[in-house]
Every structure is written in C-alpha cells, then in structure tokens.
C-alpha cells in the first residue's frame, strides 16, 4: 500500500508540495513542470557527453551559458574550469549554491538510450571510458533549473545568489582550487552554502537530511614495501616483500578493530596490491594503495600514525634494515576533509523541505563514509555554515524490490547506476528553490 501511494504521489508533483505558502509552492510547481522539457534535454546532453576531472571544458561552458541566460553575471575558468554566477537582488543574505561538473572513468552499462559512449585520453595519456556514474549530471541540471526559477521569482526574495560550478570534485581538489583562486575575495562571501547530492538508495521524489558529520575525511596512502629479491626456489637468500606486504595488510585491520574506539567511525581499506612478474621470482618491492576514512581529526591523525608504525614494525620483524623500510606516502592531492552539516542550518533546511514536501517525503538519513569536497567551502576563516542534503534518484519499485530480496541496488560510481530523471529532476529543482526562497525570504 505504501509503495502504491508513493508511486501515485510521484505522478503529480503538486501532491508533493504542502507548503505553508501554498500559492508560492503551486507557482514553483507550475514553473518546474513547464521547464521540464528543457531540464530533460540538458540532462541527457550532459549524460551523453561526460568529461573527466580537470577536463570539464565543454561541460563548464554549458553551465555558464545557462547561468548567463538566466541573468547571472558569469565568470568562467575560475580555479580551473570553475564557473561563478552572481545575481544581486537587493539587501539580504548571500547564499552560495554549488554543483560539481566532472564525471568518472567508468564504462557505462545501463542500457539507457542516452548512455555514454565517450572514450578519451585522460591526463596521463591513457584511453579510458567516461560516464556520469555519480549523478553530477543530475546536480548540474537541478542547479541550472534552480537558477532560472530563482531569477524568475526575484520579487519573492531579497539578497545575493552566488552559484558555482565546481570542477574536479572526484579528485577532491576543485573546491580548494576555487578558494585559492579567491572565490571569497573576488565574489560576495556567502552567509550560507548549500548543495545536494543524488542518492542511489532513496526513492526518486524523496529527500534526505543529516545533521553534523555527513561525509568523511578521505586520505589516500601509497605504501612501497621493499625487500631483497631472488629465485623463488631459494627464499632463504631473500627478504620477500610479498609475504611482508601480506603481513602488513592483515595488521592494518587491527587499527579499526583494536586501536579505535568502537563509537568512532573509521575505515582502513587496501584497494590495490601489485608486486612480482613471474611465479619463480621473488620481487624487490610490492605496491599497496589504501583509502582511509574518518570523521574526527583525532581519529584521522591516529590512523595515519598507525599505518606508519605498523609498516615499520612488520618490516623490523621481517629482518629488513633501516634503508629498506617501507615508504609510506600520503597523497595530498587526494585528501578530502569531512563534510559537517551545520546543525542549525540543516534543521532550517529540513523544516523547509517538510513544509513543502511533507514529512513522509523527507527522511533523516545516517552519515556516510564517502568523501565530498563541498566541505572546503565551510573550512575557511569565514566559517560559512554548510548543508548538503540528499535527493532520491532510484525507481521506487526497484527500491522496494531491493528491500524485499536483500539484493543491493547499483551504487554511486557503478557502471549500472541509472537515475530516474522524473521525478528526480523536478523534485531537486523544487527542493533547492524552496530552500533558497526560505533563506533569502523578504
């Protein structure tokens, strides 16, 4: 019964909006519905033509064109391929709304009629497939639709909008690049910053909020395990780095299970291990790649220290001299800080969403261990309050089937992740517009 009610309500977006200001919500609904053909066309074009991080030239130009057409003063190629659009509309707060621009090196397997067939050479010169596997095309479409709608409703709000298209989110460096380029010096400094991210688990037409930590610190670590190679038939004449690497991998598992308080979230994942060329050759080194996740700065620092200590300790136990100790390298360009949703702002956002969509359509969701560099916009000396909320993007029937069978849905970054455009896009534009209208209300 609940599923049928959900599907029925999704057929008519006005049924989603139970705003305190009914005429305004109805007006927004009408405008979103009228704009939907343009939204869908923009979305499918972005999905067909994805671009990798730091290569978002055409994507950023499309976003800039849409903002300029809506009446924003637009600056392009800011901090890379970043886009900044400013619309001043009298006295009041300054609100930053952000979208990301980049796609991922994934071969799309959704079977959609507008599935990406793009293959390009990445920045290292390798030919790779490209797909909008994280839904950034959803984000950009909602972003541009919201820009048009807020520009059309200037009589309903007062203040300044700063809309930014951020490059290289998947590399965790785009937000910092825009801030280093002077985002908060050359443009109005925001009083609030908001963003949304599509969800691969929430039904299309629903929304999710979480107060406090929403996304994790991310640290990428590369470990070079060194040894003394030789013939596989004479291991006593070698110091085998493959065995040492295996011991290190197993010992790393104790950082979370035995060194971190059970109530402190942390993840240590070894995602890559490479070493050796032939069955009867013991190599000189093995390469490991790790991703570390945490929320607190204390847990983050301890985890990094523990990785170094375990590598050194296991190498000493294996009899390696000091000059062959493992090399532990933190990849600074892949470091992302935890996203902290300001509790007061998030409660305000949640209240607005409930007023417009109803409490049954707005879920309280748990924090996640994924990373998101939207966090950087709140970590400057300006201490801008942030709120990132979730937009359901999955066919409700598939969500119900997954819950019934226990078979997981395709996740973000999956080659099979296929958001449902309607009502996802309509809900996203209406939700972002509602939040902006509340924050900038006269």
C-alpha positions, 0 to 999 in steps of 0.5 A: 500500500505504501509503495502504491501511494508513493508511486501515485504521489510521484505522478503529480508533483503538486501532491508533493508540495504542502507548503505553508505558502501554498500559492508560492509552492503551486507557482514553483510547481507550475514553473518546474513542470513547464521547464521540464522539457528543457531540464530533460534535454540538458540532462541527457546532453550532459549524460551523453557527453561526460568529461573527466576531472580537470577536463570539464571544458565543454561541460563548464561552458554549458553551465555558464551559458545557462547561468548567463541566460538566466541573468547571472553575471558569469565568470568562467575558468575560475580555479580551473574550469570553475564557473561563478554566477552572481545575481544581486537582488537587493539587501539580504543574505548571500547564499552560495549554491554549488554543483560539481561538473566532472564525471568518472572513468567508468564504462557505462552499462545501463542500457539507457538510450542516452548512455555514454559512449565517450572514450578519451585520453585522460591526463596521463595519456591513457584511453579510458571510458567516461560516464556520469556514474555519480549523478553530477549530471543530475546536480548540474541540471537541478542547479541550472533549473534552480537558477532560472526559477530563482531569477524568475521569482526575484520579487519573492526574495531579497539578497545575493545568489552566488552559484558555482560550478565546481570542477574536479570534485572526484579528485577532491581538489576543485573546491580548494582550487576555487578558494585559492583562486579567491572565490571569497575575495573576488565574489560576495562571501556567502552567509550560507552554502548549500548543495545536494547530492543524488542518492542511489538508495532513496526513492526518486521524489524523496529527500534526505537530511543529516545533521553534523558529520555527513561525509568523511575525511578521505586520505589516500596512502601509497605504501612501497614495501621493499625487500631483497629479491631472488629465485623463488626456489631459494627464499632463504637468500631473500627478504620477500616483500610479498609475504611482508606486504601480506603481513602488513595488510592483515595488521592494518585491520587491527587499527579499526578493530583494536586501536579505535574506539568502537563509537568512532567511525573509521575505515582502513581499506587496501584497494590495490596490491601489485608486486612480482612478474613471474611465479619463480621470482621473488620481487624487490618491492610490492605496491599497496594503495589504501583509502582511509576514512574518518570523521574526527581529526583525532581519529584521522591523525591516529590512523595515519600514525598507525599505518606508519608504525605498523609498516615499520614494525612488520618490516623490523620483524621481517629482518629488513634494515633501516634503508629498506623500510617501507615508504609510506606516502600520503597523497595530498592531492587526494585528501578530502576533509569531512563534510559537517552539516551545520546543525542549525542550518540543516534543521532550517533546511529540513523544516523547509523541505517538510513544509513543502514536501511533507514529512513522509517525503523527507527522511533523516538519513545516517552519515556516510563514509564517502568523501565530498569536497563541498566541505572546503567551502565551510573550512575557511576563516569565514566559517560559512555554515554548510548543508548538503542534503540528499535527493532520491534518484532510484525507481521506487519499485526497484527500491522496494524490490531491493528491500524485499530480496536483500539484493543491493541496488547499483551504487554511486560510481557503478557502471549500472547506476541509472537515475530516474530523471522524473521525478528526480529532476523536478523534485531537486529543482523544487527542493533547492528553490524552496530552500533558497526562497526560505533563506533569502525570504523578504 
